[in-house]
Amino acid sequence: MAVTVTVWNENVHEREDDDVRELYPDGIHGAIAEGLEAPGRDIRTATLQEPSHGLPEDVLAETDVLIWWSHCANDEVSDDVASRVVDRVHEGMGFVPVHSGKNSKPFTRLMGTTCNIKYRHGGEKERIWVADPGHPIADGLEESFEIPSTEMYGEPYDVPEPDRTVFISWFEGGEVFRSGLCYRRGRGRIFAFRPGHEIYPIFYQDEVRQVLSNAVDWAAPTTGAEAVWEEVDPIEPLEDT
């Protein structure tokens, strides 16, 4: 059975910035989607500008894993759509916020914190270390890989303690950052991945594409046991009191 992946992008920089549009002519969502193409996957894209931001109830109901890239338009996402995403995660949909998707309404609601960081523009080298080499999201990677030029994210990172920390980044300016974090919320798996600033060709890099592909496999829903959310009769007979 195919895994349905929806790649969501606010699609603002590509529409307003010539340099970003030249780098990502099919949008950041297009570059991410291209890197995820594989047998057994149905890849879709959605953007902020579409009705219901491209995420109406029927689309989310069919989505197994939602990848979310955003930066400057987090506040423009409607509360109703954000709530639908959160509900679907609790129901079992995988959620992969990328880069400033950490400040998206769905992720901050799922975390219950600000998800704030320190940051620096200008472009510097990032070395991403595999901190959990046995984790499936690290499959196929060396012990570290480098992004030649990127925006810096630095600790402290205002998120709850993760279930697993898969990656830790070091930046040329000296800062470090927990750049690949795993969580469970309800039935859903969440993987927050740091890289992806829009003015750099990060989503064409093989290692980044490998991580996102692995994350889709890891975050895809599992069947698990049946859950009952209603008043129930006792399994064993109860004595009258």
N, C-alpha and C positions, 0 to 999 in steps of 0.2 A: 504494500500500500504506500502510495507516494506521501511524502512529508510536504505539507504546504507551508511555504515561507513567505511572509509579507515583509518587504523592506520599506520602511517609512522614512521619509525625509521632509524636513520643513521646506526645502527647495526655495530658499530665499536668496542666498549668496549667488547661486548660479543664474538667477534672474536679474540681479542688480549689479554684479561685479564681473566685468569682462574677463579678468584674469582667471577667476574661478570657473566661469563658463568655458573658457578655452581649455582649462585643465580637465574639467568634467563636462564635456559637451552633452552627455546623456544624463547629467545630474549625478550627484553623489550616490543617490539610490540606484542609478543605472550601473555605476562602477561596482558597487557592493553586490548587486544582483548578478552581474556577469561573473564575479568571482565565486559565487555560490552554485553556479550551474553544475549539475551532476545527475546521473541517472537516479531515478527514484525521488526526485524533488520537483515540486511545482512552485516556481518562483514568481511572485507578483510584486508590484510596487504600488505605493500610495504616497500622496503628498498633502501638505497642509492646505493647498488651494482648492482641492476637490471638495465636493459636497461631503459633509461629515468627515472632512479631512481624509477622505478615502478609506475610512474605517467604520462604515455602517455595521449594524449588528450582524448582518449575514456574512460579511467579509471576515469579521473577527471570529464568528462561529466556525468558519472553515479554516482559520489560521492555526497551524500547529506551533510555529515559532514566529514571533514578531521582532524584527530588528529595527531599532529606533535611532536615527541620527538627527540631532538638533543642535542649535547654537543660540541664535539671537531672537527666536520667536517662540520660546517655551510658553510665555504667557498668552500667546494667541491661540493655543489649543483649548478648545471648549472643555468645560468641566464635565459635561456629559460624556464626551468621547474619552477623556481621561478615566472616568469612572468605569466605562465599559472595558477599557484595557485592564484596569486593576481587577475587575470581576473575572475576566477571562483568565488572568494569571492564576487567581485562586482556584479556578476550575481546572487548570492544568496546562494552559498555553505557556510555552517558553517565551521569555522576554530577554532581549539582548540590547540594552542601552549602550550606545557607542559615543565616545568623546563627551560633548556637552549634553548628551542625552541623560547624563547623571543629574542634571537640573530640570529634567522634564517633569511634568505633573505626575505621570504614572509612576516614575521611579521614586520621586520624593515621597509620594503617598505610600508606596510599598515599603520604603525604608523608615518612614516616620521621623526623619531628620532633615536638616537643610541640604545635606550633601555638598556643602561648600568646601572650597580648596583655596590654596594660593596658586597663582599662575603668573606667567611671564611670556609676552610676545617677543618676536624677533627671530626666532629660529635657532635651534641648537640641537646637538646630537642627543638622542635618547638610546640608552642600552636597556633592553628588556630582558630580565633574567627569569628563567623558569624556576619558580620557587617550589612547585609541586610537580616534579617530573613524572609521577605516576598518574597524574590526572588525565582523563581522556582529552581535555581541551588542549593539552600540550603535545598530543600525538604528532609525530613527524617533525618536531622542532629540535634544533640543537640546544645546548644549555643556555644560550642567549642569542639574541639577534639585535641589530641596530636599525634605527630609523635615522637617516642622515640629518634631517632638519625638521623641527617640529615646534609646537608651542609647549612650554613647560607647565606641568601640573605638579604641585608639591604638597607634602603633608604639612599640617594635619588635614585629613579627609574626614568630614563629619558624616560618617555612615556607621550603622551598627557593626559589631564584630561579625565578619563574614563566616560562613560555614567552611570555606576553603579560600586561600589566597594562592592563585595559580601563577601570577606574574608580579614582579616588583621591578619598577623602572628606576634607573639612575640617569640624571641629566648632566650635561656638560657644565652647567653652572653650579652643580654640587647637590641639588635637591634629589630626594627619592620620593617614590609614590607607589602605593599599592594599585597596580594597573590592571589587574584581572581578578575580580572578586565573584564568588559564587554564593547564592542564597536560595532558600526555599521559602515560598509563601503559599500556603494552602497546598494544592497539588502541583503548583507551577515552579519551574526552575528559572533562576535569573542569573545571568552572567553580565557583569558590568565591565566593559573594556575601554581603556583610556584613549588609545591613539585615534587620530582621524581629523585633525584640523584642516579646514577647507582649502587653505592656500598651498598645501603640499600634496604630492601624488601618493599619499600613504595607502589609499585603497587599491592601488595597483601593485603593491609590494607583495611578493609571494608569501612571506611569513604571516602578514596580516590577514591575507585571504585564507591561509591555512587555519589560523586561529578561529576566524568567523565560521568557516566550514565545520570545524570540530565543535564549535559552540552550538551550531544548529543540531548536530547529531546528539549532543549531550542534553540540550534543553527540550528536545522533542518530547511530547507527552508519553507517559507510560500508563498502562492500563490500571494496575494496582487493584486494590479491593473495592468492592462496592461501598458507597457511603450513603447513609440514610439521614435525611435532614427533616425529620417530622416527628410528631408524637407517635410512639409505638406501644404495642402490647408487650407484656413481659414474656420472655422465652420460657421461664420456669413458672409453674403455678404459684401464686401468692396466697397466703392465708388471709382470710378476712380479719380486719382489725376493727 
